[in-house]
Every structure is written in C-alpha cells, then in structure tokens.
Amino acid sequence: MPPPKELTVAIVAPFPPPPAGMTLQAAFLADVLARDGARVVRVNTNPYGRRKPRLPRFLRMLRELEVLRACDLALVFAGSYGSFFAFSAVPLALAARRGVPALVMYKGGLARPFFRRWGWLVRRCLASARRVVVPGRFLAGVFEEFGMEAAVVPDIIRTDELPRREGSPPGPPVLFNPRRHVPVCGVDVLVRAFAGVAAAFPEARLELCGDGPERRRLERLAASLPGGERVRFHGFVPPDALRPFYERATLMVNANRDDNHPNSVLEAMAAGLPVVATAVGGVPFLIRDGETGFLCPPDDADALAARIIAALANPARATAVAVHARQAVQEFIWPYGRDGHLGVLLQLAGIRH
C-alpha cells in the first residue's frame, strides 16, 4: 500500500515579530503541524512587524495567497475589527474561490464589541469557512451569543519548556509579568500596584519580560514611584529563555484590561507558579478565585496591590493554590491523541487522510 499523500497546509497568520500571543501561536502551530507530517506554507500577514493594517502588507499577502492553489487546507488566523476584514475575510474568500477548505482560528479578545457592531457582516464572511476554531469556552460563548458556532481547540502550551516548581523559592518576593507593553496588557496598572507592594515588602522585585510601544512611558512611570528602582525591564525574552524567570518568581501577575485565553496564565499554572490576575474576558474561565489563582477587578492598582500583598503574606495558601492550578490546567491542554494536532484540524475540516 502506498504511503498517505503529504498534506500541504497554508497558515495565513501574523508571524513574529512582534512576539505576541497570536504571532507566537501561529509559529507554534506551524512547528507542530510539520512535526505531525504536514508540509506547512506560511502566508505572513505581518511581514514588517507592524500592528496596524497597511496597504503594502495587504498587497504582499494577496501575492502570497497564490500558494492556495497547491494547498489541501487553509488555517486562517483572525482577530477583530479592521484586521479581520483585511487579513482574514479576504483569504477566506480566496480559499473558497479556489475550492480549498478553510478553518478560521479566531483569537480576537475584543470579539463581543466587534460582533455587536459588525456581527451581521462577520457572519457573511465566515459562511465559506468549514469551521471556526477558538481556544476556549469564553470565546465559544461569545460566538453562541451572536448566533454563530465555534469549536474549542485549546492553543498549544509548551509545557516541556517549563519548570516543575514545588513551593516558592527562597529569598525576597519576585513578581513576574511576561506581557507586551501595550495599553490592553495593563502593565502600567501593575507598575502602580507595585509601589504599594514595595511599601509592604521592601525587598520585593518586579520582573517585566516584554516590550512594545509603551516601554519608555512605563520606565518613566516606574522611576517616578516608590520602589521603582526594583522594577526591572528585561525587554522581550523568547519563550525558551523564560524558564529562569518562572523558577525564581513568587507570583505571576496578569493585569490586563481585556483578555481572551491568555497562554501566559496557563503556562504559569502549568509550571506551579501562583497567579494573580484581573477578572476580564476569558480569565475567569481559566482561574477559580481562591482555588486555582487569585482574581481582582481590572484597572484598579490599589485592588491589585492588595491581592498581591495578601498572596505574599500567606505563602502556604499560595502554594496550595498553585498545586490545584497545575492539576486544573490539564483540561486546557488538548489530548490530541495519536493523530496529533493535524488530525484534530483535519477532522474539523472534514478531510480524510
């Protein structure tokens, strides 16, 4: 019997840089599908590292989409608003025109306001897709709320690169945040909260492993606040180099103003690092307050500081929460089985291999 035909899969997505949630997930998926035996073709919708749509990016994407003619499946990553219509709806339409089955990998954390304004047009754009795939129950619920259906396939969490912590490390408290320096990630709120934490724990440190357009403003903000000399800006740290930060941190703090299915939170939970996070978007679907992590309101530096201080003041409880979190996080790591991630996506697309 001849071996099965090698499948060619096009991934239409923003790839790094910048190193953000969606771009890193696209890169991870490309690696995993290649390991599963697919030939992966990358169509980069972000070739210059710019966040906002630009005509040169769009025209370059149109040229690169000619590869769809030779593909068996298209995986089209999608965000919200203008990027959805320019860099997701257009590839979907072209895939349909060429008879290529397509799955939409929707990652947009602003889905609810986006659908409230443009849901009627989004439904028309998604009509040609075989399925819409989302990383968690939060987004699946938003789609259902607006009369659309989405299948849940969790994002790829690379647990092999994470430590397996047992309790807090010795020494002064260390807070850790790996998010980008953009307004939605609320790093400014965390820096303000750290001033209160530093007053309660004079030897505490804040380790920021991210970069972005807000960095200079954040550095000035930290310098203007008590304890600012103990806020360390490391810039972007690649995922495979984060292990030492997970190992020496006391808490991971996620201060986002909005969020969807943050893999950084899941990775911290999988590593056994206690998490303090704002209760926004899909985060309460991942964390049970007081059981698998600690939640607080968004955009409130005082509330965030109080939650951090309470967790630091009771290390035994924080450790117990981290143990429960490591157990709970397994439900967000998809059991892909012997056919791997590729097999799950082919099944959703209705492709036999």
N, C-alpha and C positions, 0 to 999 in steps of 0.2 A: 504493500500500500504506500503510495507517495506521501511524503510529509505534508502537513497542512500548509496552505499558502501563507506567506508572511503578510500580515496586515499592515497597511500604511495608515497611520493616524495623524491627522493635522491638528495641532493645538494652536488655536487662534487666541492669543492672550498677551498681556503685557509681561515681559520677562525683565529680570533685573538688568540694569538699575532702573528706578531706585529699589533697594531691598525692602519691600513692603510685603504685607500679608498675601495679597493676590499674586504679586510677581514671584515671590518665593514658592507659593503653592503651585504655580504653573511650572516652575523649574523642577520641583519635586516630582510632579506628575509625569513630566517628560522622562525623567530618570527611571521612575518606577515602571512605566509602560514599556520602555526599552528593555528593562530587565525581564519583564513578562513576555518578551519576544516580539514586540511590535516594532515596525520602522516608524520613527517619530519625525514629523516635519514641523518645525516651529515657524509660525507666522507671527512675528513680533509686532504688536500694535503700539509699542512704546520704544521704538528704536533709538530715541535720543534721550531717554531718561526724563522726559517731560511729563507732567501730570495732566495738563490741560490739552484737549484736542487741538491739533494743528493741521493745516492743510497738507504740508509735506508728509506727515505721518500717515494721513488718510490715503494719499495717492500712492505712497510706498506700499501700504497694506493691500490696496487694490491690485497692484502688480504682483505681489507675493501670493495673493489668493488664486493665481492661475494654477498653483500646485494642487488645488482641489480636484482637478481633472483626474489625477492619478491616485486619489485617496479613497479609502474604504469607509472612513468615519472622520467626522469633524467634531472636535470639542471646542466650543466657543465660550470663552470666559466672558462674564458680563458683570458690570457694575450698574450704577444708576445715572439718570439724567443724560447729559449730552454724550458721555462715553458709551452709554448703552446704544443709542441710535446710530452713532457713527461707527463704533468698533465692534458691535455685537449684532445689531439688526441687519446691517449690510452684509457681513459674512454669512449670516443665516440665509438671507435671500439668495446669495450667490450659490451656496451649497445646495439649496432646493432646486435652483435652476439647472445645476449640473447633476442632479439626482444622487447627491451624496447625503446619507443620513447624518443628522447632527444632534448632538446633545448640548444644551446650554448649561454651563457651570456658573450658576448665579451666586455672586459673593457680596452684593451690594448691601451695606449696613443701613443705608437710608431708604430701604425698599418701601416702607409704609408711606412716607410723604411723597415719594416718587410715584407710587401706584395711585395714590389719592388724586394726584394731578394728571397723570398720564396713563393710568391703567387701561383705558379703552384702546390706546394705541399700542401699549406693550402687549396686550393680548393678541392683537393682529400680527405683530412682529414675531411672536413666539409660536404662531399657528403652524409654521412649517417645521418646527423642531420635533424630533421624536419624543424627547422628554426634557424636562427641566430638572436639574440636579442641584440641590442645596446642601450645605454641610451640616445643618442641624434643624431641630424641631422648631426653633424660633422662626426661621425664615419660611419653613414649610407652612407654619400657621399664618404668616403674613400672606403668602400666596393664596391659601384657602380663604382667608378673609376677603380677598378681592376676586373670588370666583375662578382661581387658577389652581392647577395641581402641580406639585413638585415632589420628586423622590429624594429621600435623605440618604446621602452617601458621605460620611464624615471625611474631612480633609485628612491628609497624610501627616501623622505625628511621628517624627523620627525619634522614637524612644531609645534606640541604640546609641544615640549621641548624648544621652542624659545620664547623670549620676543616679545612684540609688541611695538617697540620704536616709540616715537613721537619726532623727532628732536634730536639734540646732547645733551648729558648730560653736566651739568656744570663742570667747572674745566679745568685743563690743557689738551692738546690733548693726546689721548691714541691711539696708533696703535696696531692692533691685528692681529696675524697670527697663525692659528692652524695646519699648515702643518708639515709633518715629516722632520726631519733633515737629508735629503739625498740630493745629488747634484742636482737632477732634480727639486727639490722644490725651489731652488734659495734663500734659507734663508740667505746665505752669501751675496747675492746682496742686500737684504733688510737691513741687518745689516750695510753694507757700505752706503746705501742710508740714513739710519737713522742719520748718522754723519752729513749729510747736513741738514736734518730736524731739528736736535737738535741745529744747529747753528742759524736757523731761529726762532725756538720755544724752548727757553732754558728750559722750564719746561715739554716738551713732554716726553712721555714714550713709550717704545716698549715692548709689552707683547707677548712672544713666548710660545705657548701651544703645544709643540711637543717634540719628542725625536727621537733618531736614531744615526747612526754611526758618523755623522758629529758634534754631540753636543760639544765635547771637543774643536774641532777646532773653532767652532763658538764662544764659550765662550772666547777663546784666541783672536779671531778677534775683538770681541766687546770690550775687555779690552784694546786693542791697539788703539782704535779710539776715537775721541772726542764724549762725550755723552754716552760712553759705560757703565758708571755706572747706566744709566737709561734704559738699556736693561735687561729685567727680563726673566730668563729661568725657566718656571714652570714645565717642563717635560710634559709627556703625561697627558692630562686631559680628562677623559671619556666624551662622548657626553652629558650625562645627567648632567654633572657638569660644562658645558661651559656657562650656562646662565648668570652668573655674568660678564663674560668677554664681552659677547655681549652687556650687559646693560651699562657697563662703557666705552666701546670703542668709539672713534670718527670715526675711519676708519678701515675697514678690508683690509689688503694688501696681495695680492697674487702675488708672484714674480717668479712663476715657469718658468723654461726654456722650458718645454714642458708640455702639459696637454691635457686632453680629455674632460671630462664633470664633472668638479670639484664640488662635492656636497657642499663643504665648501663655495664656492662662492654663490651657490643658497641659502644656509641656511642664510648667511649674508643678502642677498637681501630680503628673506622672513621675516627676523627679523627687517627690516628697517634700517640696518646698511650700510652706503655708502661703496662702494668697489672700490679700485684702484687695477688694475690687469694688468699683461703683456698679450699682444695680441698674445697668442700662441694656437695652436691646436683648440679645440672647444670653447675656451673662447669668441672669438668674436661672436659666435652663441648665447651666453648667455647674453652678455653685448653690448648695443649700446652706443658707446663712447659719453660722454657728456649728454646722456639721461637717461640711467639706470645704469651708472657707469662710471669709468674713465680708459682708456686703455693707455698703453705705450709700447715701444719696450722691448724685453727680454734682460737680461744680460747687462743692462745699468743702473748702480747705479745712475748716475747723472740725467738721464731722469726720473727714478722712483722718486728720491727725488724732482725734480721739479714738478712732477704731484701731489705728496702728499702735498707739500707746497701750491700749487695753490688751492687744495681742502680745506685745513685747513684755508686758507686766506679768503675763501668765504663760510662760513657755511650755509648761506641761500640757495645757489645753491646746496651744497652737500645734504642738507635736501630735496630739491625738487627732486633731482636725486634719493634719497632713496625712496621717495614716489612712483615715477614712477617704480622703480625697484620692489617694493613689488607687484604692480599691474601686471607687466610683468612676474614675476616668476610663476604666476599661470599656465601658459601654459606648464611649465616643471613639474608640479605636476599632474600626470596622473589621470583622472577621472575614477577610477576603477569600479564604479557602484556597484550594489547590489551583484554581484558575486565576487567582490574583486579582488585582485591581482591574486589569484589562477585561477579564471575564465578566466582572460585575457590570462594567460600562457597555460591553457588547450585548449583554442580556437586556439592559435597559433600552438599547438602541434597536433591539430586535434583530441582531445579526448573529447568524450561526457560524461557528468556526470549528 
